[in-house]
Amino acid sequence: MWQAEVRRVALGIRQRVFEHTIKNQGGYLSQACSAADFLATLYVKTLNLGPSIAPPVPRPFAGPPGVNNPNSFTGADYHGAKQPEYDRFFISPAHYALVIYAALIETGRMAPAGLDLFNQDGSSVEMIGAEHSPGMEVTTGSLAQGLSMAAGVALARKLKQEPGRIWVFLSDGELQEGQTWEAFQVIHHYALDNLAVIVDVNGQQCDGAMDSVLLPGAFAAKLTAFGAQVVEVDGHDIEALQRAAAIKPSQRALVILAKTCPYQGMDYLKKRYPRLHYVRFRSAKEFDEFEAAIRQQLYHLK
């Protein structure tokens, strides 16, 4: 049953990001809580990706792409060969990089030892993913650049009549960015029905709850007005996610609004709400309590 494999991968993502956060005294932990279930569903069930053609342990950074740098590379190879029949998967919120690395490991696309290179000088396993980081097709930081680049690729593939879909992972904070809406105008103008977007609607951003920073309004109504077919689902309901992902609209893009909880699977993290963007510990006592409570939940300890 694919559902059992998705649940195994999702738990593995949360455990790996938790262990990394404990080891390094901080990390992007709530992003694993909110995104693990839909990322696991995408990698296990939804995406039509070829096997990874990248080294299991990521190569050192070889410099930026350019005509004078034949050794440069992207992280796209971890999503398989760029054949017409295969999907491509763009990660727009680059600060989710650790969660993506964990997903690649859990699905056999990267070796666990690759995570030891995280945020090391000279490594391609960047803290904020860049084009050379595992799983990253392009550089997408600052936020909101990924959709525009993915739209260009979707247009090219449509003109070439390639059957593979283009998938884009957005954070809900990117729906506060003007470039995102310009991209949706372009997607609608060119009727890019080979493009699908999944949004992590966790209501969080760097400075706290989104509603306290800038009211985002009704996402579904806005996106529909911009020409997309919108489906709203519980982002932790893997079967609902898969049903939504199977929709293939005609002459318009699919947008899945995955409503998620930023402390799903790690209840103790709720104590930090609404400041969950990056977890740091204020004292040794807090660290010990935090580790014990979440470890007990993640590993079903008594």
ZADO-1210 file (C-alpha; in nm, 4 decimals, padded with zeros to 6 digits):
<atoms>
<atom x="00.0000" y="00.0000" z="00.0000" code="MET" pos="1"/>
<atom x="00.1422" y="00.3358" z="-00.1028" code="TRP" pos="2"/>
<atom x="-00.0128" y="00.5019" z="00.2036" code="GLN" pos="3"/>
<atom x="00.2138" y="00.3058" z="00.4391" code="ALA" pos="4"/>
<atom x="00.5218" y="00.4095" z="00.2448" code="GLU" pos="5"/>
<atom x="00.4131" y="00.7748" z="00.2454" code="VAL" pos="6"/>
<atom x="00.3643" y="00.7652" z="00.6229" code="ARG" pos="7"/>
<atom x="00.7061" y="00.6030" z="00.6694" code="ARG" pos="8"/>
<atom x="00.8744" y="00.8699" z="00.4578" code="VAL" pos="9"/>
<atom x="00.6881" y="01.1550" z="00.6324" code="ALA" pos="10"/>
<atom x="00.7901" y="01.0266" z="00.9765" code="LEU" pos="11"/>
<atom x="01.1466" y="00.9843" z="00.8540" code="GLY" pos="12"/>
<atom x="01.1538" y="01.3450" z="00.7331" code="ILE" pos="13"/>
<atom x="01.0378" y="01.4738" z="01.0719" code="ARG" pos="14"/>
<atom x="01.2837" y="01.2521" z="01.2593" code="GLN" pos="15"/>
<atom x="01.5820" y="01.3551" z="01.0457" code="ARG" pos="16"/>
<atom x="01.5038" y="01.7272" z="01.0739" code="VAL" pos="17"/>
<atom x="01.4487" y="01.6890" z="01.4495" code="PHE" pos="18"/>
<atom x="01.7809" y="01.5072" z="01.4992" code="GLU" pos="19"/>
<atom x="01.9583" y="01.7711" z="01.2933" code="HIS" pos="20"/>
<atom x="01.7982" y="02.0484" z="01.4986" code="THR" pos="21"/>
<atom x="01.9047" y="01.8856" z="01.8251" code="ILE" pos="22"/>
<atom x="02.2586" y="01.8238" z="01.6987" code="LYS" pos="23"/>
<atom x="02.3023" y="02.1796" z="01.5761" code="ASN" pos="24"/>
<atom x="02.1083" y="02.3580" z="01.8521" code="GLN" pos="25"/>
<atom x="01.8586" y="02.4957" z="01.6033" code="GLY" pos="26"/>
<atom x="01.6884" y="02.4438" z="01.2712" code="GLY" pos="27"/>
<atom x="01.3892" y="02.4889" z="01.0421" code="TYR" pos="28"/>
<atom x="01.1783" y="02.2448" z="01.2367" code="LEU" pos="29"/>
<atom x="00.8231" y="02.3681" z="01.1860" code="SER" pos="30"/>
<atom x="00.8712" y="02.3455" z="00.8095" code="GLN" pos="31"/>
<atom x="00.9205" y="01.9697" z="00.8493" code="ALA" pos="32"/>
<atom x="00.6065" y="01.9494" z="01.0617" code="CYS" pos="33"/>
<atom x="00.3894" y="02.1245" z="00.8050" code="SER" pos="34"/>
<atom x="00.5377" y="01.9900" z="00.4807" code="ALA" pos="35"/>
<atom x="00.6413" y="01.6303" z="00.5562" code="ALA" pos="36"/>
<atom x="00.3096" y="01.4692" z="00.4639" code="ASP" pos="37"/>
<atom x="00.2568" y="01.6365" z="00.1291" code="PHE" pos="38"/>
<atom x="00.6219" y="01.6130" z="00.0296" code="LEU" pos="39"/>
<atom x="00.6169" y="01.2421" z="00.1081" code="ALA" pos="40"/>
<atom x="00.2985" y="01.2033" z="-00.0974" code="THR" pos="41"/>
<atom x="00.4538" y="01.3870" z="-00.3906" code="LEU" pos="42"/>
<atom x="00.7794" y="01.1900" z="-00.3893" code="TYR" pos="43"/>
<atom x="00.6250" y="00.8489" z="-00.3260" code="VAL" pos="44"/>
<atom x="00.2993" y="00.8631" z="-00.5208" code="LYS" pos="45"/>
<atom x="00.2442" y="01.1739" z="-00.7309" code="THR" pos="46"/>
<atom x="00.5580" y="01.2814" z="-00.9130" code="LEU" pos="47"/>
<atom x="00.6692" y="01.0938" z="-01.2201" code="ASN" pos="48"/>
<atom x="01.0446" y="01.1292" z="-01.1683" code="LEU" pos="49"/>
<atom x="01.3196" y="00.9102" z="-01.3047" code="GLY" pos="50"/>
<atom x="01.5764" y="00.7560" z="-01.0674" code="PRO" pos="51"/>
<atom x="01.8352" y="00.9952" z="-00.9285" code="SER" pos="52"/>
<atom x="02.1393" y="01.0329" z="-01.1550" code="ILE" pos="53"/>
<atom x="02.3342" y="01.2397" z="-00.8986" code="ALA" pos="54"/>
<atom x="02.6107" y="01.1150" z="-00.6669" code="PRO" pos="55"/>
<atom x="02.4599" y="00.9731" z="-00.3450" code="PRO" pos="56"/>
<atom x="02.6918" y="01.2000" z="-00.1453" code="VAL" pos="57"/>
<atom x="02.6652" y="01.5500" z="-00.2964" code="PRO" pos="58"/>
<atom x="02.9667" y="01.6969" z="-00.4735" code="ARG" pos="59"/>
<atom x="03.1461" y="02.0042" z="-00.3390" code="PRO" pos="60"/>
<atom x="03.0327" y="02.3396" z="-00.4771" code="PHE" pos="61"/>
<atom x="03.2033" y="02.3861" z="-00.8154" code="ALA" pos="62"/>
<atom x="03.1295" y="02.7533" z="-00.8674" code="GLY" pos="63"/>
<atom x="02.8386" y="02.9342" z="-01.0306" code="PRO" pos="64"/>
<atom x="02.7144" y="02.8372" z="-01.3771" code="PRO" pos="65"/>
<atom x="02.8746" y="03.0185" z="-01.6685" code="GLY" pos="66"/>
<atom x="03.0397" y="02.9741" z="-02.0067" code="VAL" pos="67"/>
<atom x="03.3787" y="02.9647" z="-01.8371" code="ASN" pos="68"/>
<atom x="03.2827" y="02.7079" z="-01.5765" code="ASN" pos="69"/>
<atom x="03.2174" y="02.3686" z="-01.7368" code="PRO" pos="70"/>
<atom x="03.2255" y="02.2013" z="-01.3930" code="ASN" pos="71"/>
<atom x="02.9172" y="02.3715" z="-01.2519" code="SER" pos="72"/>
<atom x="02.6071" y="02.1646" z="-01.1867" code="PHE" pos="73"/>
<atom x="02.2568" y="02.1889" z="-01.0439" code="THR" pos="74"/>
<atom x="02.0768" y="01.9757" z="-00.7899" code="GLY" pos="75"/>
<atom x="01.8177" y="01.8747" z="-01.0499" code="ALA" pos="76"/>
<atom x="01.9882" y="01.5407" z="-01.1098" code="ASP" pos="77"/>
<atom x="01.8546" y="01.4182" z="-00.7751" code="TYR" pos="78"/>
<atom x="01.5114" y="01.4349" z="-00.9410" code="HIS" pos="79"/>
<atom x="01.6246" y="01.2181" z="-01.2306" code="GLY" pos="80"/>
<atom x="01.6991" y="01.2715" z="-01.5974" code="ALA" pos="81"/>
<atom x="01.5318" y="01.5536" z="-01.7888" code="LYS" pos="82"/>
<atom x="01.3418" y="01.3298" z="-02.0259" code="GLN" pos="83"/>
<atom x="01.0203" y="01.4588" z="-02.1933" code="PRO" pos="84"/>
<atom x="00.7968" y="01.2051" z="-02.0205" code="GLU" pos="85"/>
<atom x="00.9210" y="01.2868" z="-01.6694" code="TYR" pos="86"/>
<atom x="00.7950" y="01.5597" z="-01.4355" code="ASP" pos="87"/>
<atom x="01.0195" y="01.8339" z="-01.2981" code="ARG" pos="88"/>
<atom x="00.9873" y="01.9577" z="-00.9391" code="PHE" pos="89"/>
<atom x="01.0831" y="02.3134" z="-00.8419" code="PHE" pos="90"/>
<atom x="01.1362" y="02.4063" z="-00.4754" code="ILE" pos="91"/>
<atom x="01.0590" y="02.7752" z="-00.4362" code="SER" pos="92"/>
<atom x="01.0994" y="02.8353" z="-00.0568" code="PRO" pos="93"/>
<atom x="01.4733" y="02.7690" z="-00.0375" code="ALA" pos="94"/>
<atom x="01.4767" y="02.7731" z="00.3438" code="HIS" pos="95"/>
<atom x="01.2961" y="02.4366" z="00.3299" code="TYR" pos="96"/>
<atom x="01.6228" y="02.2875" z="00.2002" code="ALA" pos="97"/>
<atom x="01.6823" y="02.0690" z="00.5079" code="LEU" pos="98"/>
<atom x="01.3331" y="01.9222" z="00.4705" code="VAL" pos="99"/>
<atom x="01.3991" y="01.8489" z="00.1029" code="ILE" pos="100"/>
<atom x="01.7322" y="01.6806" z="00.1832" code="TYR" pos="101"/>
<atom x="01.5558" y="01.4630" z="00.4392" code="ALA" pos="102"/>
<atom x="01.2915" y="01.3709" z="00.1789" code="ALA" pos="103"/>
<atom x="01.5617" y="01.2810" z="-00.0744" code="LEU" pos="104"/>
<atom x="01.7289" y="01.0543" z="00.1813" code="ILE" pos="105"/>
<atom x="01.4043" y="00.8852" z="00.2832" code="GLU" pos="106"/>
<atom x="01.3219" y="00.8116" z="-00.0826" code="THR" pos="107"/>
<atom x="01.6686" y="00.6766" z="-00.1644" code="GLY" pos="108"/>
<atom x="01.7790" y="00.9698" z="-00.3793" code="ARG" pos="109"/>
<atom x="02.0584" y="01.0880" z="-00.1483" code="MET" pos="110"/>
<atom x="02.2814" y="00.9083" z="00.1019" code="ALA" pos="111"/>
<atom x="02.2328" y="00.9845" z="00.4733" code="PRO" pos="112"/>
<atom x="02.6002" y="01.0869" z="00.4849" code="ALA" pos="113"/>
<atom x="02.5118" y="01.3778" z="00.2582" code="GLY" pos="114"/>
<atom x="02.3431" y="01.5527" z="00.5486" code="LEU" pos="115"/>
<atom x="02.6760" y="01.5638" z="00.7344" code="ASP" pos="116"/>
<atom x="02.7832" y="01.8234" z="00.4754" code="LEU" pos="117"/>
<atom x="02.4975" y="02.0577" z="00.5673" code="PHE" pos="118"/>
<atom x="02.6059" y="02.4223" z="00.5839" code="ASN" pos="119"/>
<atom x="02.9782" y="02.3354" z="00.5654" code="GLN" pos="120"/>
<atom x="03.2230" y="02.5638" z="00.3833" code="ASP" pos="121"/>
<atom x="03.2645" y="02.4468" z="00.0242" code="GLY" pos="122"/>
<atom x="02.9643" y="02.2161" z="00.0366" code="SER" pos="123"/>
<atom x="02.6711" y="02.2170" z="-00.2037" code="SER" pos="124"/>
<atom x="02.4383" y="02.1090" z="00.0780" code="VAL" pos="125"/>
<atom x="02.3430" y="02.4648" z="00.1587" code="GLU" pos="126"/>
<atom x="02.1362" y="02.5794" z="00.4556" code="MET" pos="127"/>
<atom x="01.9344" y="02.7957" z="00.2152" code="ILE" pos="128"/>
<atom x="01.9186" y="02.5866" z="-00.1009" code="GLY" pos="129"/>
<atom x="02.0776" y="02.7201" z="-00.4191" code="ALA" pos="130"/>
<atom x="02.0843" y="02.5846" z="-00.7736" code="GLU" pos="131"/>
<atom x="02.3693" y="02.3441" z="-00.6887" code="HIS" pos="132"/>
<atom x="02.2009" y="02.2012" z="-00.3784" code="SER" pos="133"/>
<atom x="02.0405" y="01.8557" z="-00.3878" code="PRO" pos="134"/>
<atom x="01.6882" y="01.8710" z="-00.5271" code="GLY" pos="135"/>
<atom x="01.7150" y="02.2315" z="-00.6432" code="MET" pos="136"/>
<atom x="01.6620" y="02.2946" z="-01.0133" code="GLU" pos="137"/>
<atom x="01.7391" y="02.6656" z="-00.9835" code="VAL" pos="138"/>
<atom x="01.8278" y="02.9240" z="-00.7222" code="THR" pos="139"/>
<atom x="01.5051" y="03.0460" z="-00.5676" code="THR" pos="140"/>
<atom x="01.6127" y="03.2679" z="-00.2801" code="GLY" pos="141"/>
<atom x="01.4968" y="03.5405" z="-00.2344" code="SER" pos="142"/>
<atom x="01.1455" y="03.4070" z="-00.2067" code="LEU" pos="143"/>
<atom x="00.8900" y="03.4035" z="-00.4897" code="ALA" pos="144"/>
<atom x="01.1277" y="03.3481" z="-00.7808" code="GLN" pos="145"/>
<atom x="01.0626" y="02.9781" z="-00.8295" code="GLY" pos="146"/>
<atom x="00.7192" y="03.0047" z="-00.9887" code="LEU" pos="147"/>
<atom x="00.8375" y="03.2459" z="-01.2568" code="SER" pos="148"/>
<atom x="01.1232" y="03.0190" z="-01.3627" code="MET" pos="149"/>
<atom x="00.9037" y="02.7104" z="-01.3528" code="ALA" pos="150"/>
<atom x="00.6459" y="02.8872" z="-01.5706" code="ALA" pos="151"/>
<atom x="00.9138" y="02.9484" z="-01.8318" code="GLY" pos="152"/>
<atom x="01.0057" y="02.5807" z="-01.8329" code="VAL" pos="153"/>
<atom x="00.6372" y="02.4833" z="-01.8509" code="ALA" pos="154"/>
<atom x="00.5890" y="02.7089" z="-02.1542" code="LEU" pos="155"/>
<atom x="00.8926" y="02.5596" z="-02.3274" code="ALA" pos="156"/>
<atom x="00.7720" y="02.2050" z="-02.2610" code="ARG" pos="157"/>
<atom x="00.4241" y="02.2900" z="-02.3833" code="LYS" pos="158"/>
<atom x="00.5629" y="02.4322" z="-02.7075" code="LEU" pos="159"/>
<atom x="00.7673" y="02.1146" z="-02.7533" code="LYS" pos="160"/>
<atom x="00.4575" y="01.9053" z="-02.6674" code="GLN" pos="161"/>
<atom x="00.6375" y="01.7193" z="-02.3917" code="GLU" pos="162"/>
<atom x="00.3977" y="01.5192" z="-02.1701" code="PRO" pos="163"/>
<atom x="00.5731" y="01.5662" z="-01.8336" code="GLY" pos="164"/>
<atom x="00.4217" y="01.8069" z="-01.5802" code="ARG" pos="165"/>
<atom x="00.5969" y="02.0902" z="-01.4011" code="ILE" pos="166"/>
<atom x="00.5402" y="02.0909" z="-01.0250" code="TRP" pos="167"/>
<atom x="00.6167" y="02.3868" z="-00.7990" code="VAL" pos="168"/>
<atom x="00.6271" y="02.3928" z="-00.4204" code="PHE" pos="169"/>
<atom x="00.5396" y="02.7359" z="-00.2762" code="LEU" pos="170"/>
<atom x="00.5139" y="02.8638" z="00.0790" code="SER" pos="171"/>
<atom x="00.2064" y="03.0710" z="00.1615" code="ASP" pos="172"/>
<atom x="00.4281" y="03.3686" z="00.2440" code="GLY" pos="173"/>
<atom x="00.5165" y="03.3840" z="-00.1250" code="GLU" pos="174"/>
<atom x="00.1548" y="03.4770" z="-00.1971" code="LEU" pos="175"/>
<atom x="00.2396" y="03.8129" z="-00.0382" code="GLN" pos="176"/>
<atom x="00.4940" y="03.8786" z="-00.3134" code="GLU" pos="177"/>
<atom x="00.4130" y="04.0698" z="-00.6305" code="GLY" pos="178"/>
<atom x="00.6279" y="03.8470" z="-00.8504" code="GLN" pos="179"/>
<atom x="00.4076" y="03.5501" z="-00.7664" code="THR" pos="180"/>
<atom x="00.1004" y="03.7238" z="-00.9026" code="TRP" pos="181"/>
<atom x="00.2834" y="03.8384" z="-01.2144" code="GLU" pos="182"/>
<atom x="00.3777" y="03.4757" z="-01.2705" code="ALA" pos="183"/>
<atom x="00.0157" y="03.3633" z="-01.2337" code="PHE" pos="184"/>
<atom x="-00.0859" y="03.6209" z="-01.4946" code="GLN" pos="185"/>
<atom x="00.1682" y="03.4743" z="-01.7358" code="VAL" pos="186"/>
<atom x="00.0606" y="03.1185" z="-01.6550" code="ILE" pos="187"/>
<atom x="-00.3007" y="03.2109" z="-01.7312" code="HIS" pos="188"/>
<atom x="-00.2093" y="03.4018" z="-02.0498" code="HIS" pos="189"/>
<atom x="-00.0262" y="03.1006" z="-02.1945" code="TYR" pos="190"/>
<atom x="-00.2813" y="02.8510" z="-02.0592" code="ALA" pos="191"/>
<atom x="-00.0097" y="02.6447" z="-01.8916" code="LEU" pos="192"/>
<atom x="-00.2159" y="02.3419" z="-01.7958" code="ASP" pos="193"/>
<atom x="00.1020" y="02.1343" z="-01.7624" code="ASN" pos="194"/>
<atom x="00.1923" y="02.3279" z="-01.4450" code="LEU" pos="195"/>
<atom x="00.0784" y="02.2330" z="-01.0952" code="ALA" pos="196"/>
<atom x="00.1490" y="02.4182" z="-00.7718" code="VAL" pos="197"/>
<atom x="00.1255" y="02.3006" z="-00.4131" code="ILE" pos="198"/>
<atom x="00.1255" y="02.5643" z="-00.1380" code="VAL" pos="199"/>
<atom x="00.2154" y="02.5011" z="00.2248" code="ASP" pos="200"/>
<atom x="-00.0557" y="02.7058" z="00.3949" code="VAL" pos="201"/>
<atom x="00.0863" y="02.6956" z="00.7475" code="ASN" pos="202"/>
<atom x="00.0132" y="03.0602" z="00.8296" code="GLY" pos="203"/>
<atom x="00.3725" y="03.1220" z="00.9350" code="GLN" pos="204"/>
<atom x="00.6484" y="03.3535" z="00.8256" code="GLN" pos="205"/>
<atom x="00.9775" y="03.4824" z="00.9624" code="CYS" pos="206"/>
<atom x="00.8208" y="03.7451" z="01.1899" code="ASP" pos="207"/>
<atom x="00.5401" y="03.5267" z="01.3235" code="GLY" pos="208"/>
<atom x="00.1854" y="03.4486" z="01.2195" code="ALA" pos="209"/>
<atom x="00.1056" y="03.5792" z="00.8712" code="MET" pos="210"/>
<atom x="-00.2152" y="03.7454" z="00.9853" code="ASP" pos="211"/>
<atom x="-00.0172" y="03.9614" z="01.2284" code="SER" pos="212"/>
<atom x="00.2302" y="04.0743" z="00.9623" code="VAL" pos="213"/>
<atom x="00.0126" y="04.1286" z="00.6555" code="LEU" pos="214"/>
<atom x="-00.3382" y="03.9938" z="00.6093" code="LEU" pos="215"/>
<atom x="-00.3115" y="03.7656" z="00.3068" code="PRO" pos="216"/>
<atom x="-00.6853" y="03.7581" z="00.2233" code="GLY" pos="217"/>
<atom x="-00.8687" y="03.4716" z="00.0585" code="ALA" pos="218"/>
<atom x="-00.6096" y="03.2717" z="-00.1327" code="PHE" pos="219"/>
<atom x="-00.8579" y="03.0552" z="-00.3224" code="ALA" pos="220"/>
<atom x="-01.0632" y="03.3477" z="-00.4502" code="ALA" pos="221"/>
<atom x="-00.7547" y="03.5410" z="-00.5553" code="LYS" pos="222"/>
<atom x="-00.5962" y="03.2464" z="-00.7353" code="LEU" pos="223"/>
<atom x="-00.9222" y="03.1632" z="-00.9106" code="THR" pos="224"/>
<atom x="-00.9464" y="03.5247" z="-01.0263" code="ALA" pos="225"/>
<atom x="-00.5960" y="03.4871" z="-01.1684" code="PHE" pos="226"/>
<atom x="-00.7118" y="03.1920" z="-01.3779" code="GLY" pos="227"/>
<atom x="-00.6024" y="02.8891" z="-01.1750" code="ALA" pos="228"/>
<atom x="-00.8103" y="02.5856" z="-01.0795" code="GLN" pos="229"/>
<atom x="-00.7858" y="02.5744" z="-00.7023" code="VAL" pos="230"/>
<atom x="-00.8329" y="02.2808" z="-00.4682" code="VAL" pos="231"/>
<atom x="-00.8151" y="02.3209" z="-00.0901" code="GLU" pos="232"/>
<atom x="-00.7193" y="02.0152" z="00.1126" code="VAL" pos="233"/>
<atom x="-00.5990" y="01.9140" z="00.4570" code="ASP" pos="234"/>
<atom x="-00.2236" y="01.9050" z="00.3987" code="GLY" pos="235"/>
<atom x="-00.1868" y="01.6070" z="00.6316" code="HIS" pos="236"/>
<atom x="-00.4554" y="01.3958" z="00.4584" code="ASP" pos="237"/>
<atom x="-00.2403" y="01.2029" z="00.2137" code="ILE" pos="238"/>
<atom x="-00.5286" y="01.0457" z="00.0242" code="GLU" pos="239"/>
<atom x="-00.6990" y="01.3843" z="-00.0259" code="ALA" pos="240"/>
<atom x="-00.3659" y="01.5217" z="-00.1431" code="LEU" pos="241"/>
<atom x="-00.3250" y="01.2455" z="-00.3978" code="GLN" pos="242"/>
<atom x="-00.6792" y="01.2925" z="-00.5296" code="ARG" pos="243"/>
<atom x="-00.6144" y="01.6644" z="-00.5728" code="ALA" pos="244"/>
<atom x="-00.2807" y="01.6015" z="-00.7422" code="ALA" pos="245"/>
<atom x="-00.4431" y="01.3724" z="-00.9972" code="ALA" pos="246"/>
<atom x="-00.6593" y="01.6578" z="-01.1312" code="ILE" pos="247"/>
<atom x="-00.5404" y="01.7802" z="-01.4708" code="LYS" pos="248"/>
<atom x="-00.7269" y="02.0976" z="-01.5652" code="PRO" pos="249"/>
<atom x="-00.7640" y="02.2082" z="-01.9252" code="SER" pos="250"/>
<atom x="-00.6093" y="02.5416" z="-02.0284" code="GLN" pos="251"/>
<atom x="-00.5239" y="02.6436" z="-01.6715" code="ARG" pos="252"/>
<atom x="-00.2847" y="02.5575" z="-01.3926" code="ALA" pos="253"/>
<atom x="-00.3725" y="02.3479" z="-01.0891" code="LEU" pos="254"/>
<atom x="-00.3095" y="02.4996" z="-00.7458" code="VAL" pos="255"/>
<atom x="-00.3402" y="02.2826" z="-00.4345" code="ILE" pos="256"/>
<atom x="-00.3743" y="02.4829" z="-00.1148" code="LEU" pos="257"/>
<atom x="-00.2480" y="02.2389" z="00.1475" code="ALA" pos="258"/>
<atom x="-00.3661" y="02.3644" z="00.4849" code="LYS" pos="259"/>
<atom x="-00.1114" y="02.2490" z="00.7394" code="THR" pos="260"/>
<atom x="-00.0182" y="02.2735" z="01.1055" code="CYS" pos="261"/>
<atom x="00.3341" y="02.4062" z="01.1844" code="PRO" pos="262"/>
<atom x="00.3705" y="02.1700" z="01.4802" code="TYR" pos="263"/>
<atom x="00.2073" y="01.8590" z="01.3294" code="GLN" pos="264"/>
<atom x="00.3734" y="01.5507" z="01.4771" code="GLY" pos="265"/>
<atom x="00.5671" y="01.7549" z="01.7372" code="MET" pos="266"/>
<atom x="00.3058" y="01.8833" z="01.9786" code="ASP" pos="267"/>
<atom x="00.5603" y="02.0307" z="02.2189" code="TYR" pos="268"/>
<atom x="00.6570" y="02.2811" z="01.9494" code="LEU" pos="269"/>
<atom x="00.3182" y="02.4493" z="01.9982" code="LYS" pos="270"/>
<atom x="00.4692" y="02.6200" z="02.3036" code="LYS" pos="271"/>
<atom x="00.6675" y="02.8347" z="02.0600" code="ARG" pos="272"/>
<atom x="00.3599" y="02.9418" z="01.8621" code="TYR" pos="273"/>
<atom x="00.3389" y="03.1776" z="01.6771" code="PRO" pos="274"/>
<atom x="00.7194" y="03.2276" z="01.6485" code="ARG" pos="275"/>
<atom x="00.8128" y="02.9000" z="01.4825" code="LEU" pos="276"/>
<atom x="01.0095" y="03.0008" z="01.1757" code="HIS" pos="277"/>
<atom x="01.3521" y="02.8954" z="01.3101" code="TYR" pos="278"/>
<atom x="01.3873" y="02.7088" z="01.6381" code="VAL" pos="279"/>
<atom x="01.6622" y="02.8128" z="01.8794" code="ARG" pos="280"/>
<atom x="01.6919" y="02.7237" z="02.2463" code="PHE" pos="281"/>
<atom x="01.7053" y="02.9857" z="02.5183" code="ARG" pos="282"/>
<atom x="01.8497" y="02.7630" z="02.7922" code="SER" pos="283"/>
<atom x="01.9824" y="02.4154" z="02.8653" code="ALA" pos="284"/>
<atom x="01.6648" y="02.3414" z="03.0601" code="LYS" pos="285"/>
<atom x="01.4465" y="02.4326" z="02.7631" code="GLU" pos="286"/>
<atom x="01.6647" y="02.2229" z="02.5335" code="PHE" pos="287"/>
<atom x="01.6342" y="01.9164" z="02.7559" code="ASP" pos="288"/>
<atom x="01.2569" y="01.9470" z="02.7922" code="GLU" pos="289"/>
<atom x="01.2120" y="02.0087" z="02.4223" code="PHE" pos="290"/>
<atom x="01.4252" y="01.7117" z="02.3173" code="GLU" pos="291"/>
<atom x="01.2642" y="01.4684" z="02.5626" code="ALA" pos="292"/>
<atom x="00.9060" y="01.5606" z="02.4729" code="ALA" pos="293"/>
<atom x="00.9473" y="01.5510" z="02.0957" code="ILE" pos="294"/>
<atom x="01.1681" y="01.2421" z="02.0974" code="ARG" pos="295"/>
<atom x="00.9016" y="01.0597" z="02.2954" code="GLN" pos="296"/>
<atom x="00.6349" y="01.1514" z="02.0384" code="GLN" pos="297"/>
<atom x="00.8426" y="01.0870" z="01.7262" code="LEU" pos="298"/>
<atom x="00.9732" y="00.7495" z="01.8399" code="TYR" pos="299"/>
<atom x="00.6633" y="00.6436" z="02.0335" code="HIS" pos="300"/>
<atom x="00.8632" y="00.6060" z="02.3530" code="LEU" pos="301"/>
<atom x="00.6897" y="00.5204" z="02.6791" code="LYS" pos="302"/>
</atoms>
